[in-house]
Amino acid sequence: MATFIISGSRGTDDPTMATLPFMAAKTAKEQGHDVVLWLWNEAVTLGRKGVADHVIGVNLTPLKELLAFVQTAGVSIWVCGACAVARQIGGGDLVSGASLKGMPDYIKAVAERDRNVMF
């Protein structure tokens, strides 16, 4: 088993790219790996309740299904706190399993993890 931090930076502005980190997190978890999903930049909007319901990438599984999987599987969803504040997203706005984290948390996780996958 490996440890992954999978980072996404795209949000509703690019549904296909927004979906890919969730697909990677699902695949890694299905393979038995330990996964943290880090959402930053525009991707923080995907951590807001209800947003994933409306995101479908080209020829991809709807984001709401992927989000439901990662939540059920216990994947930690980290939302960049500074990026969230800039978009008026607070802790109470987040989906279940998501929490606000800072750059120190992210850098520490990158240093401790086997792999860092970025989208």
Disulfide bonds with the S-S distance in Angstrom:
none
